[in-house]
């Protein structure tokens, strides 16, 4: 995998990727949204494990160049869509297109206060359906807050990296008057 030089992107470490996909187990047939995609390593890994398509969102030019090179080298160009814009705009655009994804990866730059902002937008949109999984790679100093529409199901620690797993709340649960809508850490 090609990765851009510099400190603007942080490619997922192989050991974290391996652990992540061991936990996710089977992604075959799933649609993927890779936010803050960097070189595309996580979305490409999902495609290599049988995901049907991946949408990559990235606005850094060097990362986009590396991602394009990686997708071409792996032969996943036709299964991929690259959105060359910031995540906030991309989430708005995708939401207006009325698309949803089975698996959403969120891996923003550390300590930039983008984790919970991105999750709130996902939780209030139609981008995740009741069976969708959302996986967030983040710094321990940026804990996942209670997010309307999403439930935190697990968090794993890998050195200075946390991997948090969330699910979109089911429609039936969110319609129950006494149902607790959030799970806090």
C-alpha positions in Angstrom: 0.0 0.0 0.0 1.2 3.5 -0.9 0.7 6.1 1.8 1.2 9.9 1.6 4.3 11.4 3.2 3.9 13.8 6.1 1.7 14.0 9.2 -1.7 14.8 7.6 -2.8 11.2 7.3 -2.3 8.2 9.6 -2.7 4.9 7.8 -4.3 2.2 9.9 -1.6 -0.1 11.4 -1.7 -3.6 10.0 -2.2 -5.0 13.5 -5.2 -2.8 14.1 -6.7 -3.6 10.7 -6.2 -7.3 11.4 -7.9 -7.0 14.8 -10.7 -4.9 13.3 -11.6 -7.4 10.6 -11.3 -10.3 13.0 -14.0 -8.6 15.1 -16.2 -7.7 12.1 -15.7 -11.2 10.8 -17.6 -11.2 7.5 -18.0 -8.1 5.3 -18.8 -9.9 2.1 -21.7 -8.4 0.2 -21.6 -5.2 2.3 -21.5 -1.6 1.1 -18.8 0.5 2.8 -18.4 4.2 3.6 -14.8 5.1 4.5 -14.7 8.6 6.0 -11.4 10.4 6.4 -10.2 7.6 4.1 -6.5 8.6 3.8 -4.8 6.1 1.6 -7.9 4.0 1.5 -6.4 1.1 3.4 -9.4 0.2 5.5 -11.9 0.4 2.7 -9.6 -1.5 0.3 -9.2 -4.2 3.0 -13.0 -4.5 3.1 -13.2 -4.8 -0.7 -10.5 -7.5 -0.6 -12.7 -9.4 1.9 -15.7 -9.4 -0.4 -17.5 -6.1 0.2 -19.4 -5.2 -2.9 -18.6 -1.5 -3.0 -16.8 1.3 -1.1 -17.3 5.0 -1.1 -14.1 6.8 0.0 -14.3 10.4 1.4 -11.0 12.4 1.6 -9.9 15.9 0.8 -6.1 15.8 1.2 -4.5 15.8 -2.3 -1.5 13.6 -1.3 -3.9 11.0 0.3 -6.2 11.0 -2.7 -3.2 10.3 -5.0 -2.1 7.4 -2.8 -5.6 6.1 -2.6 -6.1 6.2 -6.4 -2.8 4.4 -6.8 -3.8 1.7 -4.3 -7.2 1.2 -5.8 -5.7 0.7 -9.2 -3.0 -1.6 -7.9 -5.6 -3.8 -6.2 -8.1 -3.7 -9.2 -10.9 -2.1 -7.1 -11.5 1.0 -9.2 -14.9 -0.1 -10.6 -16.2 -1.0 -7.1 -15.1 2.3 -5.6 -16.4 5.9 -5.5 -14.0 8.6 -4.4 -15.5 11.8 -3.0 -12.9 14.6 -3.1 -14.3 16.8 -0.3 -14.5 17.3 3.4 -16.5 14.8 5.4 -19.2 17.2 6.5 -20.1 18.2 2.9 -19.9 14.6 1.8 -22.3 13.4 4.5 -24.8 16.1 3.5 -24.5 15.1 -0.2 -24.8 11.4 0.5 -27.8 11.9 2.8 -29.6 13.9 0.1 -29.0 11.0 -2.3 -30.9 8.8 0.1 -28.2 6.1 0.2 -27.3 3.9 3.2 -24.3 1.8 4.0 -23.8 -1.5 5.8 -20.5 -0.5 7.3 -19.2 3.0 8.0 -15.5 3.6 9.0 -14.8 6.9 10.7 -11.1 7.7 11.2 -10.6 11.5 11.6 -7.3 13.2 12.4 -6.7 12.8 16.2 -7.6 15.6 18.6 -9.4 17.8 16.1 -12.9 17.4 17.6 -14.3 15.6 14.5 -15.3 12.3 16.0 -18.6 13.2 17.7 -19.5 15.8 15.1 -19.3 13.2 12.4 -21.1 10.6 14.4 -23.9 13.0 15.2 -24.4 13.7 11.5 -24.5 9.9 10.8 -26.9 9.3 13.6 -29.4 11.9 12.4 -29.1 10.9 8.8 -30.3 7.9 6.7 -26.7 6.9 5.9 -27.0 4.0 8.3 -29.9 1.5 8.5 -30.9 -0.5 11.5 -28.3 -3.3 10.7 -25.4 -0.9 10.0 -22.2 -1.0 11.9 -20.2 2.1 12.5 -16.5 1.7 13.4 -14.5 4.7 14.8 -10.8 4.9 15.2 -10.0 7.7 17.7 -7.7 8.9 20.4 -8.5 8.2 24.1 -8.8 11.9 24.7 -11.7 12.0 22.3 -14.3 9.7 23.9 -17.5 8.8 22.1 -20.4 10.9 23.5 -24.0 9.9 23.6 -25.2 10.2 20.1 -28.9 10.4 19.1 -29.7 7.4 16.9 -26.5 5.4 17.6 -25.7 2.9 20.3 -22.1 2.2 21.4 -21.6 -1.6 21.6 -17.9 -2.1 22.2 -14.6 -0.3 22.5 -11.1 -1.8 22.2 -7.8 -0.3 23.1 -4.6 -0.6 21.0 -1.9 1.6 22.5 -2.9 5.3 21.9 -5.8 4.2 19.6 -9.3 3.3 20.5 -11.6 1.4 18.2 -15.3 2.0 19.0 -18.1 0.0 17.5 -21.6 1.5 17.2 -24.9 0.4 15.7 -27.8 2.4 14.3 -30.7 2.0 16.7 -33.6 0.0 15.3 -36.7 1.8 14.3 -38.9 -0.3 16.7 -36.7 0.6 19.7 -36.6 4.3 18.8 -40.4 4.3 18.6 -40.9 2.7 22.1 -41.8 5.6 24.5 -39.8 4.3 27.5 -36.8 3.0 25.6 -33.5 4.4 26.5 -32.1 5.9 23.3 -28.4 6.1 24.3 -25.8 4.0 25.8 -23.1 5.9 27.5 -19.5 4.9 28.2 
